[in-house]
Structure formats: structure tokens, C-alpha cells
Amino acid sequence: MKKILLIATISVAGLVSAKNTEVKTPTKEVEKKEVVKEVDSKEADASMQCIQYGMLISCTNEVIPDTVCYGEGTDNATYEDAWDCITTNGQLANEFFCG
């Protein structure tokens, strides 16, 4: 008798809990990962850097904007080379426009 009562109780509890169940569909969550690269100071010096400047044309008082880059992947290895390029470009531009 005790076994039948136990089985009946479990069956009723199972039926009651089965009525209140909700079907849960698994959701696919996307994980976002952030990658941070630390740059060594020597590596930062070796990377390409650019300088924007203006060349003054003396005979027309016009300023022509220009950009020169130096570092890895350019014709100018150092800042000094880039500065020489800026000076040469200014002289050639004045010679071209002013004669």
C-alpha cells in the first residue's frame, strides 16, 4: 500500500510540474574579445610617421600644403632625412613657381 501511494504521489507531482514547463531554446551568444597589442618604444620609433607642413611661395605669397613621411616603409629613414626633404621641396617649389 505504501508503494502504491508513493508511486501515485510521484506521478501526480510529475504531471503537475509537466504542465508548467516552458520550452527554452538555446540562444547563441557571441563572445567579444578585445586584443590589445603593446608597442615597444623601439618599435614605435621604427614605425612610419608623417609630418604635414606648408611651403610658402615667396613671389605669390601662397602656401602649398604637403606631407612627408619617415620611418619604416618610406624613402626617409630618420626625422633628419625627412627635414632635408622638406627643405629641398620648398626650394624646388619656389624655383618652379617663381623662376
C-alpha positions as CSV (number, residue, x, y, z in Angstrom):
1,M,0.0,0.0,0.0
2,K,2.8,2.4,0.8
3,K,4.5,1.7,-2.5
4,I,1.3,2.4,-4.5
5,L,0.8,5.7,-2.5
6,L,4.4,6.7,-3.2
7,I,4.1,5.9,-6.9
8,A,0.8,7.9,-7.1
9,T,2.4,10.9,-5.4
10,I,5.3,10.9,-7.7
11,S,3.0,10.6,-10.7
12,V,0.8,13.5,-9.6
13,A,3.9,15.6,-8.9
14,G,5.3,14.8,-12.3
15,L,2.1,15.7,-14.1
16,V,1.7,19.0,-12.2
17,S,5.3,20.0,-13.0
18,A,5.0,19.0,-16.6
19,K,2.1,21.4,-17.2
20,N,4.2,24.4,-16.1
21,T,7.3,23.8,-18.2
22,E,8.4,26.2,-20.8
23,V,10.4,25.2,-23.8
24,K,13.6,27.1,-23.7
25,T,15.5,27.4,-26.9
26,P,19.2,27.8,-26.5
27,T,20.4,31.3,-27.6
28,K,23.7,31.6,-29.3
29,E,25.8,34.3,-27.5
30,V,28.7,35.9,-29.3
31,E,31.7,36.4,-27.2
32,K,33.7,39.6,-27.9
33,K,37.4,39.5,-27.3
34,E,39.5,42.6,-27.3
35,V,43.1,42.2,-28.5
36,V,45.5,44.8,-27.2
37,K,49.0,44.9,-28.6
38,E,51.6,46.6,-26.6
39,V,54.1,48.5,-28.6
40,D,57.7,48.7,-27.5
41,S,59.2,52.1,-27.6
42,K,61.9,51.0,-30.1
43,E,59.1,49.6,-32.3
44,A,57.2,52.8,-32.1
45,D,60.2,54.8,-33.3
46,A,60.7,52.4,-36.2
47,S,57.1,52.8,-37.4
48,M,56.1,55.2,-40.2
49,Q,55.3,58.8,-39.1
50,C,54.2,61.7,-41.2
51,I,54.6,65.4,-41.0
52,Q,52.2,67.9,-42.6
53,Y,53.6,71.3,-43.4
54,G,53.1,74.3,-45.7
55,M,55.5,75.6,-48.3
56,L,55.5,79.4,-48.7
57,I,55.9,80.5,-52.3
58,S,57.7,83.8,-51.9
59,C,56.7,85.5,-55.2
60,T,52.9,84.8,-54.9
61,N,52.5,84.6,-51.0
62,E,50.7,81.3,-51.4
63,V,51.1,78.4,-49.0
64,I,51.1,74.9,-50.6
65,P,50.3,72.1,-48.2
66,D,52.5,69.0,-48.3
67,T,53.2,65.8,-46.3
68,V,56.4,64.0,-45.8
69,C,56.8,60.6,-44.0
70,Y,59.7,59.0,-42.4
71,G,60.5,55.6,-40.8
72,E,59.9,52.1,-41.8
73,G,58.5,51.7,-45.4
74,T,59.4,55.2,-46.6
75,D,62.3,56.7,-48.5
76,N,63.3,58.8,-45.5
77,A,64.8,56.6,-42.7
78,T,65.0,59.3,-40.0
79,Y,63.5,62.6,-39.0
80,E,66.6,64.4,-40.2
81,D,66.2,62.9,-43.7
82,A,62.5,64.0,-43.7
83,W,63.6,67.5,-42.7
84,D,66.1,67.6,-45.6
85,C,63.3,66.5,-47.9
86,I,61.1,69.3,-46.6
87,T,63.8,71.9,-47.3
88,T,64.5,70.6,-50.8
89,N,60.8,70.5,-51.6
90,G,60.4,74.1,-50.5
91,Q,63.4,75.3,-52.6
92,L,62.2,73.4,-55.7
93,A,58.6,74.7,-55.3
94,N,59.9,78.3,-55.1
95,E,62.1,77.7,-58.1
96,F,59.2,76.2,-60.1
97,F,56.7,79.0,-59.3
98,C,59.0,82.0,-59.2
99,G,61.5,81.0,-61.8
